[in-house]
Amino acid sequence: MRSLRVTAPLRAALRGVRHPFPAVSRARVPFLYAYPLDALIKAAKFSNRLDYLNHLGRIMADRLRYAGVHPPECLVPVPLHWRRLVTRGYNQALELARPLARELGVPLDTGACRRSRYTEPQTGLSARDRARNVRSAFRVARALPYRHRWSMMSSRPAAPPAS
């Protein structure tokens, strides 16, 4: 399992947060975004294959435990904008976080993060454009009593992993 530096889109999203938020020190990537995982994620996001996300969440929990990663105190799924939620019918980050939280035995906090504005789809954007697209797109809705929490993002990395 690789521990990565925070990607440009995540850093840009956090820069616009309107509530004190602790610095993100690293991101955990239990899978590389490559075949067949990329096909599974695309099918889950765009072809209503929620069963794939359930399996991926359980496998992710197994991989994290195997790597010796201490579980967080809670999981915070990154919200979709309401327009995209209505169109898609579900938030893939939430649907991936549900089985992961259940497997790790940690709470899932769906109210901690709010979407501040609509963003264009990230598909096909460069790393720079992805960062610009999500800048100020999220806000922390309330202070969290947790020191160690994870945010669930289900998109592919914006840039190759840093070593």
mmCIF file of the C-alpha atoms, coordinates in Angstrom:
data_MODEL
# 
_entry.id   MODEL 
# 
loop_
_atom_site.group_PDB 
_atom_site.id 
_atom_site.type_symbol 
_atom_site.label_atom_id 
_atom_site.label_alt_id 
_atom_site.label_comp_id 
_atom_site.label_asym_id 
_atom_site.label_entity_id 
_atom_site.label_seq_id 
_atom_site.pdbx_PDB_ins_code 
_atom_site.Cartn_x 
_atom_site.Cartn_y 
_atom_site.Cartn_z 
_atom_site.occupancy 
_atom_site.B_iso_or_equiv 
_atom_site.pdbx_formal_charge 
_atom_site.auth_seq_id 
_atom_site.auth_comp_id 
_atom_site.auth_asym_id 
_atom_site.auth_atom_id 
_atom_site.pdbx_PDB_model_num 
ATOM 1   C CA . MET A 1 1   ? 0.000   0.000  0.000   1.00 0.00 ? 1   MET A CA 1 
ATOM 2   C CA . ARG A 1 2   ? 1.339   3.398  -0.904  1.00 0.00 ? 2   ARG A CA 1 
ATOM 3   C CA . SER A 1 3   ? 1.193   6.491  1.181   1.00 0.00 ? 3   SER A CA 1 
ATOM 4   C CA . LEU A 1 4   ? 0.948   9.518  -1.099  1.00 0.00 ? 4   LEU A CA 1 
ATOM 5   C CA . ARG A 1 5   ? 1.389   13.200 -0.791  1.00 0.00 ? 5   ARG A CA 1 
ATOM 6   C CA . VAL A 1 6   ? -1.907  15.034 -1.027  1.00 0.00 ? 6   VAL A CA 1 
ATOM 7   C CA . THR A 1 7   ? -2.952  15.514 -4.654  1.00 0.00 ? 7   THR A CA 1 
ATOM 8   C CA . ALA A 1 8   ? -3.468  18.930 -6.188  1.00 0.00 ? 8   ALA A CA 1 
ATOM 9   C CA . PRO A 1 9   ? -7.296  18.623 -6.432  1.00 0.00 ? 9   PRO A CA 1 
ATOM 10  C CA . LEU A 1 10  ? -7.594  17.601 -2.789  1.00 0.00 ? 10  LEU A CA 1 
ATOM 11  C CA . ARG A 1 11  ? -5.280  20.400 -1.694  1.00 0.00 ? 11  ARG A CA 1 
ATOM 12  C CA . ALA A 1 12  ? -7.301  22.862 -3.813  1.00 0.00 ? 12  ALA A CA 1 
ATOM 13  C CA . ALA A 1 13  ? -10.581 21.620 -2.346  1.00 0.00 ? 13  ALA A CA 1 
ATOM 14  C CA . LEU A 1 14  ? -9.271  21.986 1.186   1.00 0.00 ? 14  LEU A CA 1 
ATOM 15  C CA . ARG A 1 15  ? -7.929  25.482 0.498   1.00 0.00 ? 15  ARG A CA 1 
ATOM 16  C CA . GLY A 1 16  ? -11.508 26.727 0.131   1.00 0.00 ? 16  GLY A CA 1 
ATOM 17  C CA . VAL A 1 17  ? -12.769 25.196 3.370   1.00 0.00 ? 17  VAL A CA 1 
ATOM 18  C CA . ARG A 1 18  ? -14.536 27.786 5.500   1.00 0.00 ? 18  ARG A CA 1 
ATOM 19  C CA . HIS A 1 19  ? -14.000 26.147 8.880   1.00 0.00 ? 19  HIS A CA 1 
ATOM 20  C CA . PRO A 1 20  ? -10.812 25.326 10.742  1.00 0.00 ? 20  PRO A CA 1 
ATOM 21  C CA . PHE A 1 21  ? -9.681  21.998 9.336   1.00 0.00 ? 21  PHE A CA 1 
ATOM 22  C CA . PRO A 1 22  ? -6.534  20.139 10.285  1.00 0.00 ? 22  PRO A CA 1 
ATOM 23  C CA . ALA A 1 23  ? -3.911  19.735 7.613   1.00 0.00 ? 23  ALA A CA 1 
ATOM 24  C CA . VAL A 1 24  ? -4.059  16.579 5.536   1.00 0.00 ? 24  VAL A CA 1 
ATOM 25  C CA . SER A 1 25  ? -0.724  14.848 5.869   1.00 0.00 ? 25  SER A CA 1 
ATOM 26  C CA . ARG A 1 26  ? -1.172  11.874 3.572   1.00 0.00 ? 26  ARG A CA 1 
ATOM 27  C CA . ALA A 1 27  ? -3.528  9.851  1.456   1.00 0.00 ? 27  ALA A CA 1 
ATOM 28  C CA . ARG A 1 28  ? -3.775  6.075  1.454   1.00 0.00 ? 28  ARG A CA 1 
ATOM 29  C CA . VAL A 1 29  ? -4.265  4.313  -1.853  1.00 0.00 ? 29  VAL A CA 1 
ATOM 30  C CA . PRO A 1 30  ? -5.158  0.645  -1.431  1.00 0.00 ? 30  PRO A CA 1 
ATOM 31  C CA . PHE A 1 31  ? -5.490  0.088  -5.200  1.00 0.00 ? 31  PHE A CA 1 
ATOM 32  C CA . LEU A 1 32  ? -3.857  1.447  -8.319  1.00 0.00 ? 32  LEU A CA 1 
ATOM 33  C CA . TYR A 1 33  ? -6.331  3.000  -10.738 1.00 0.00 ? 33  TYR A CA 1 
ATOM 34  C CA . ALA A 1 34  ? -5.755  0.551  -13.568 1.00 0.00 ? 34  ALA A CA 1 
ATOM 35  C CA . TYR A 1 35  ? -7.565  -2.330 -15.233 1.00 0.00 ? 35  TYR A CA 1 
ATOM 36  C CA . PRO A 1 36  ? -9.724  -4.018 -13.960 1.00 0.00 ? 36  PRO A CA 1 
ATOM 37  C CA . LEU A 1 37  ? -10.337 -1.597 -11.066 1.00 0.00 ? 37  LEU A CA 1 
ATOM 38  C CA . ASP A 1 38  ? -10.866 1.407  -13.331 1.00 0.00 ? 38  ASP A CA 1 
ATOM 39  C CA . ALA A 1 39  ? -13.563 -0.484 -15.254 1.00 0.00 ? 39  ALA A CA 1 
ATOM 40  C CA . LEU A 1 40  ? -15.296 -1.492 -12.005 1.00 0.00 ? 40  LEU A CA 1 
ATOM 41  C CA . ILE A 1 41  ? -15.298 2.079  -10.704 1.00 0.00 ? 41  ILE A CA 1 
ATOM 42  C CA . LYS A 1 42  ? -16.627 3.473  -14.003 1.00 0.00 ? 42  LYS A CA 1 
ATOM 43  C CA . ALA A 1 43  ? -19.378 0.838  -14.057 1.00 0.00 ? 43  ALA A CA 1 
ATOM 44  C CA . ALA A 1 44  ? -20.280 1.666  -10.453 1.00 0.00 ? 44  ALA A CA 1 
ATOM 45  C CA . LYS A 1 45  ? -20.365 5.418  -11.117 1.00 0.00 ? 45  LYS A CA 1 
ATOM 46  C CA . PHE A 1 46  ? -22.053 5.473  -14.502 1.00 0.00 ? 46  PHE A CA 1 
ATOM 47  C CA . SER A 1 47  ? -23.911 2.146  -14.887 1.00 0.00 ? 47  SER A CA 1 
ATOM 48  C CA . ASN A 1 48  ? -25.585 1.845  -11.485 1.00 0.00 ? 48  ASN A CA 1 
ATOM 49  C CA . ARG A 1 49  ? -23.454 -1.127 -10.340 1.00 0.00 ? 49  ARG A CA 1 
ATOM 50  C CA . LEU A 1 50  ? -23.617 -0.419 -6.605  1.00 0.00 ? 50  LEU A CA 1 
ATOM 51  C CA . ASP A 1 51  ? -22.783 -4.061 -5.901  1.00 0.00 ? 51  ASP A CA 1 
ATOM 52  C CA . TYR A 1 52  ? -19.256 -3.333 -7.188  1.00 0.00 ? 52  TYR A CA 1 
ATOM 53  C CA . LEU A 1 53  ? -18.830 -0.588 -4.586  1.00 0.00 ? 53  LEU A CA 1 
ATOM 54  C CA . ASN A 1 54  ? -19.981 -2.915 -1.827  1.00 0.00 ? 54  ASN A CA 1 
ATOM 55  C CA . HIS A 1 55  ? -17.353 -5.487 -2.830  1.00 0.00 ? 55  HIS A CA 1 
ATOM 56  C CA . LEU A 1 56  ? -14.648 -2.827 -3.260  1.00 0.00 ? 56  LEU A CA 1 
ATOM 57  C CA . GLY A 1 57  ? -15.386 -1.389 0.193   1.00 0.00 ? 57  GLY A CA 1 
ATOM 58  C CA . ARG A 1 58  ? -14.986 -4.792 1.815   1.00 0.00 ? 58  ARG A CA 1 
ATOM 59  C CA . ILE A 1 59  ? -11.802 -5.547 -0.129  1.00 0.00 ? 59  ILE A CA 1 
ATOM 60  C CA . MET A 1 60  ? -10.437 -2.101 0.737   1.00 0.00 ? 60  MET A CA 1 
ATOM 61  C CA . ALA A 1 61  ? -10.987 -2.787 4.445   1.00 0.00 ? 61  ALA A CA 1 
ATOM 62  C CA . ASP A 1 62  ? -9.132  -6.095 4.109   1.00 0.00 ? 62  ASP A CA 1 
ATOM 63  C CA . ARG A 1 63  ? -6.210  -4.434 2.297   1.00 0.00 ? 63  ARG A CA 1 
ATOM 64  C CA . LEU A 1 64  ? -5.957  -1.657 4.868   1.00 0.00 ? 64  LEU A CA 1 
ATOM 65  C CA . ARG A 1 65  ? -6.008  -4.124 7.761   1.00 0.00 ? 65  ARG A CA 1 
ATOM 66  C CA . TYR A 1 66  ? -3.410  -6.314 6.028   1.00 0.00 ? 66  TYR A CA 1 
ATOM 67  C CA . ALA A 1 67  ? -1.162  -3.252 5.564   1.00 0.00 ? 67  ALA A CA 1 
ATOM 68  C CA . GLY A 1 68  ? -1.437  -2.470 9.276   1.00 0.00 ? 68  GLY A CA 1 
ATOM 69  C CA . VAL A 1 69  ? -3.201  0.857  8.754   1.00 0.00 ? 69  VAL A CA 1 
ATOM 70  C CA . HIS A 1 70  ? -4.941  1.993  11.938  1.00 0.00 ? 70  HIS A CA 1 
ATOM 71  C CA . PRO A 1 71  ? -8.596  2.694  11.252  1.00 0.00 ? 71  PRO A CA 1 
ATOM 72  C CA . PRO A 1 72  ? -9.874  6.254  11.573  1.00 0.00 ? 72  PRO A CA 1 
ATOM 73  C CA . GLU A 1 73  ? -12.303 7.424  14.226  1.00 0.00 ? 73  GLU A CA 1 
ATOM 74  C CA . CYS A 1 74  ? -14.843 8.102  11.454  1.00 0.00 ? 74  CYS A CA 1 
ATOM 75  C CA . LEU A 1 75  ? -15.253 8.167  7.666   1.00 0.00 ? 75  LEU A CA 1 
ATOM 76  C CA . VAL A 1 76  ? -16.413 11.333 5.884   1.00 0.00 ? 76  VAL A CA 1 
ATOM 77  C CA . PRO A 1 77  ? -17.699 10.710 2.342   1.00 0.00 ? 77  PRO A CA 1 
ATOM 78  C CA . VAL A 1 78  ? -17.178 13.587 -0.078  1.00 0.00 ? 78  VAL A CA 1 
ATOM 79  C CA . PRO A 1 79  ? -20.630 14.828 -1.148  1.00 0.00 ? 79  PRO A CA 1 
ATOM 80  C CA . LEU A 1 80  ? -21.940 15.177 -4.671  1.00 0.00 ? 80  LEU A CA 1 
ATOM 81  C CA . HIS A 1 81  ? -23.645 18.373 -5.731  1.00 0.00 ? 81  HIS A CA 1 
ATOM 82  C CA . TRP A 1 82  ? -27.433 17.949 -5.523  1.00 0.00 ? 82  TRP A CA 1 
ATOM 83  C CA . ARG A 1 83  ? -27.823 18.227 -9.310  1.00 0.00 ? 83  ARG A CA 1 
ATOM 84  C CA . ARG A 1 84  ? -25.399 15.371 -9.938  1.00 0.00 ? 84  ARG A CA 1 
ATOM 85  C CA . LEU A 1 85  ? -26.959 13.365 -7.103  1.00 0.00 ? 85  LEU A CA 1 
ATOM 86  C CA . VAL A 1 86  ? -30.399 13.720 -8.709  1.00 0.00 ? 86  VAL A CA 1 
ATOM 87  C CA . THR A 1 87  ? -29.005 12.703 -12.108 1.00 0.00 ? 87  THR A CA 1 
ATOM 88  C CA . ARG A 1 88  ? -26.958 9.734  -10.871 1.00 0.00 ? 88  ARG A CA 1 
ATOM 89  C CA . GLY A 1 89  ? -29.256 8.725  -8.057  1.00 0.00 ? 89  GLY A CA 1 
ATOM 90  C CA . TYR A 1 90  ? -26.512 8.006  -5.516  1.00 0.00 ? 90  TYR A CA 1 
ATOM 91  C CA . ASN A 1 91  ? -23.157 9.272  -4.247  1.00 0.00 ? 91  ASN A CA 1 
ATOM 92  C CA . GLN A 1 92  ? -20.490 6.717  -5.145  1.00 0.00 ? 92  GLN A CA 1 
ATOM 93  C CA . ALA A 1 93  ? -18.173 7.934  -2.355  1.00 0.00 ? 93  ALA A CA 1 
ATOM 94  C CA . LEU A 1 94  ? -20.924 7.322  0.199   1.00 0.00 ? 94  LEU A CA 1 
ATOM 95  C CA . GLU A 1 95  ? -21.770 3.914  -1.270  1.00 0.00 ? 95  GLU A CA 1 
ATOM 96  C CA . LEU A 1 96  ? -18.091 2.918  -1.093  1.00 0.00 ? 96  LEU A CA 1 
ATOM 97  C CA . ALA A 1 97  ? -17.750 4.289  2.450   1.00 0.00 ? 97  ALA A CA 1 
ATOM 98  C CA . ARG A 1 98  ? -20.757 2.339  3.799   1.00 0.00 ? 98  ARG A CA 1 
ATOM 99  C CA . PRO A 1 99  ? -19.216 -1.152 3.586   1.00 0.00 ? 99  PRO A CA 1 
ATOM 100 C CA . LEU A 1 100 ? -15.778 0.191  4.517   1.00 0.00 ? 100 LEU A CA 1 
ATOM 101 C CA . ALA A 1 101 ? -17.134 1.794  7.701   1.00 0.00 ? 101 ALA A CA 1 
ATOM 102 C CA . ARG A 1 102 ? -19.105 -1.350 8.521   1.00 0.00 ? 102 ARG A CA 1 
ATOM 103 C CA . GLU A 1 103 ? -16.043 -3.592 8.012   1.00 0.00 ? 103 GLU A CA 1 
ATOM 104 C CA . LEU A 1 104 ? -13.748 -1.316 10.026  1.00 0.00 ? 104 LEU A CA 1 
ATOM 105 C CA . GLY A 1 105 ? -16.359 -0.791 12.751  1.00 0.00 ? 105 GLY A CA 1 
ATOM 106 C CA . VAL A 1 106 ? -16.220 3.011  12.577  1.00 0.00 ? 106 VAL A CA 1 
ATOM 107 C CA . PRO A 1 107 ? -19.006 5.609  12.232  1.00 0.00 ? 107 PRO A CA 1 
ATOM 108 C CA . LEU A 1 108 ? -19.878 7.189  8.907   1.00 0.00 ? 108 LEU A CA 1 
ATOM 109 C CA . ASP A 1 109 ? -20.421 10.971 9.157   1.00 0.00 ? 109 ASP A CA 1 
ATOM 110 C CA . THR A 1 110 ? -22.407 12.170 6.139   1.00 0.00 ? 110 THR A CA 1 
ATOM 111 C CA . GLY A 1 111 ? -23.093 15.651 7.533   1.00 0.00 ? 111 GLY A CA 1 
ATOM 112 C CA . ALA A 1 112 ? -19.548 16.847 8.193   1.00 0.00 ? 112 ALA A CA 1 
ATOM 113 C CA . CYS A 1 113 ? -18.723 17.936 4.642   1.00 0.00 ? 113 CYS A CA 1 
ATOM 114 C CA . ARG A 1 114 ? -20.991 19.973 2.345   1.00 0.00 ? 114 ARG A CA 1 
ATOM 115 C CA . ARG A 1 115 ? -20.774 20.754 -1.331  1.00 0.00 ? 115 ARG A CA 1 
ATOM 116 C CA . SER A 1 116 ? -20.511 24.541 -1.769  1.00 0.00 ? 116 SER A CA 1 
ATOM 117 C CA . ARG A 1 117 ? -20.976 24.729 -5.516  1.00 0.00 ? 117 ARG A CA 1 
ATOM 118 C CA . TYR A 1 118 ? -21.475 22.703 -8.662  1.00 0.00 ? 118 TYR A CA 1 
ATOM 119 C CA . THR A 1 119 ? -18.347 21.570 -10.517 1.00 0.00 ? 119 THR A CA 1 
ATOM 120 C CA . GLU A 1 120 ? -17.898 20.278 -14.031 1.00 0.00 ? 120 GLU A CA 1 
ATOM 121 C CA . PRO A 1 121 ? -17.149 16.542 -14.352 1.00 0.00 ? 121 PRO A CA 1 
ATOM 122 C CA . GLN A 1 122 ? -13.461 15.755 -13.727 1.00 0.00 ? 122 GLN A CA 1 
ATOM 123 C CA . THR A 1 123 ? -13.271 13.240 -16.593 1.00 0.00 ? 123 THR A CA 1 
ATOM 124 C CA . GLY A 1 124 ? -10.750 14.318 -19.197 1.00 0.00 ? 124 GLY A CA 1 
ATOM 125 C CA . LEU A 1 125 ? -9.361  17.262 -17.207 1.00 0.00 ? 125 LEU A CA 1 
ATOM 126 C CA . SER A 1 126 ? -5.651  17.765 -16.617 1.00 0.00 ? 126 SER A CA 1 
ATOM 127 C CA . ALA A 1 127 ? -4.282  17.804 -13.069 1.00 0.00 ? 127 ALA A CA 1 
ATOM 128 C CA . ARG A 1 128 ? -4.215  21.609 -13.114 1.00 0.00 ? 128 ARG A CA 1 
ATOM 129 C CA . ASP A 1 129 ? -7.780  21.855 -14.404 1.00 0.00 ? 129 ASP A CA 1 
ATOM 130 C CA . ARG A 1 130 ? -8.984  19.288 -11.844 1.00 0.00 ? 130 ARG A CA 1 
ATOM 131 C CA . ALA A 1 131 ? -7.466  21.390 -9.059  1.00 0.00 ? 131 ALA A CA 1 
ATOM 132 C CA . ARG A 1 132 ? -9.078  24.549 -10.414 1.00 0.00 ? 132 ARG A CA 1 
ATOM 133 C CA . ASN A 1 133 ? -12.423 22.782 -10.859 1.00 0.00 ? 133 ASN A CA 1 
ATOM 134 C CA . VAL A 1 134 ? -12.756 21.696 -7.208  1.00 0.00 ? 134 VAL A CA 1 
ATOM 135 C CA . ARG A 1 135 ? -11.271 24.814 -5.599  1.00 0.00 ? 135 ARG A CA 1 
ATOM 136 C CA . SER A 1 136 ? -13.713 26.031 -2.916  1.00 0.00 ? 136 SER A CA 1 
ATOM 137 C CA . ALA A 1 137 ? -16.217 23.331 -3.888  1.00 0.00 ? 137 ALA A CA 1 
ATOM 138 C CA . PHE A 1 138 ? -16.497 21.902 -0.352  1.00 0.00 ? 138 PHE A CA 1 
ATOM 139 C CA . ARG A 1 139 ? -16.927 23.213 3.146   1.00 0.00 ? 139 ARG A CA 1 
ATOM 140 C CA . VAL A 1 140 ? -16.819 21.693 6.589   1.00 0.00 ? 140 VAL A CA 1 
ATOM 141 C CA . ALA A 1 141 ? -20.347 21.913 7.983   1.00 0.00 ? 141 ALA A CA 1 
ATOM 142 C CA . ARG A 1 142 ? -19.402 21.630 11.645  1.00 0.00 ? 142 ARG A CA 1 
ATOM 143 C CA . ALA A 1 143 ? -16.473 20.910 13.873  1.00 0.00 ? 143 ALA A CA 1 
ATOM 144 C CA . LEU A 1 144 ? -15.745 17.215 14.283  1.00 0.00 ? 144 LEU A CA 1 
ATOM 145 C CA . PRO A 1 145 ? -14.774 15.704 17.610  1.00 0.00 ? 145 PRO A CA 1 
ATOM 146 C CA . TYR A 1 146 ? -12.411 13.308 15.827  1.00 0.00 ? 146 TYR A CA 1 
ATOM 147 C CA . ARG A 1 147 ? -8.668  13.765 15.403  1.00 0.00 ? 147 ARG A CA 1 
ATOM 148 C CA . HIS A 1 148 ? -8.173  10.879 12.982  1.00 0.00 ? 148 HIS A CA 1 
ATOM 149 C CA . ARG A 1 149 ? -10.705 10.743 10.156  1.00 0.00 ? 149 ARG A CA 1 
ATOM 150 C CA . TRP A 1 150 ? -10.747 9.730  6.529   1.00 0.00 ? 150 TRP A CA 1 
ATOM 151 C CA . SER A 1 151 ? -12.477 11.396 3.613   1.00 0.00 ? 151 SER A CA 1 
ATOM 152 C CA . MET A 1 152 ? -13.745 9.073  0.919   1.00 0.00 ? 152 MET A CA 1 
ATOM 153 C CA . MET A 1 153 ? -13.045 10.214 -2.602  1.00 0.00 ? 153 MET A CA 1 
ATOM 154 C CA . SER A 1 154 ? -13.770 7.828  -5.424  1.00 0.00 ? 154 SER A CA 1 
ATOM 155 C CA . SER A 1 155 ? -12.111 9.507  -8.375  1.00 0.00 ? 155 SER A CA 1 
ATOM 156 C CA . ARG A 1 156 ? -8.831  8.524  -9.875  1.00 0.00 ? 156 ARG A CA 1 
ATOM 157 C CA . PRO A 1 157 ? -5.727  10.453 -8.795  1.00 0.00 ? 157 PRO A CA 1 
ATOM 158 C CA . ALA A 1 158 ? -5.180  13.713 -10.588 1.00 0.00 ? 158 ALA A CA 1 
ATOM 159 C CA . ALA A 1 159 ? -1.476  13.095 -10.951 1.00 0.00 ? 159 ALA A CA 1 
ATOM 160 C CA . PRO A 1 160 ? 0.854   10.111 -10.790 1.00 0.00 ? 160 PRO A CA 1 
ATOM 161 C CA . PRO A 1 161 ? 1.662   8.998  -7.231  1.00 0.00 ? 161 PRO A CA 1 
ATOM 162 C CA . ALA A 1 162 ? 4.510   10.786 -5.507  1.00 0.00 ? 162 ALA A CA 1 
ATOM 163 C CA . SER A 1 163 ? 7.141   8.509  -4.060  1.00 0.00 ? 163 SER A CA 1 
# 
